[in-house]
Amino acid sequence: MSKSSRTSSSASSPDALLNDLRALLTEAETLTAGTISEQTNDKLADLRARLKEAQESLSEYYDIAKERVTEGARRTDAAIRSHPYESIVIALGVGVLIGALLRRR
């Protein structure tokens, strides 16, 4: 697998990234089980490079998720501040609904 194909597959989705991490762990276990040789050192260097790429991808996904959550919280705050009475009525309705559902149990 070439470096460019690994990079594109690891950056495509969280599922692909998890699959890459699983493959990295499997390779690491295989390498640690064998004897140390020049070939193993080369494989370890490749493994470290791939792990670094995976960490960078995870960091990107974390930053994107954090940005989306923050933006959602800002929009929610703005909506509540622009419509305070409607927000109170909605919160009261949701509370009554949850209370009724819990009471049935």
HELIX and SHEET records of a PDB file:
HELIX    1   1 LYS A    3  SER A   10  1                                   8    
HELIX    2   2 PRO A   14  ALA A   33  1                                  20    
HELIX    3   3 GLU A   38  SER A   82  1                                  45    
HELIX    4   4 PRO A   84  ARG A  104  1                                  21    
END                                                                             
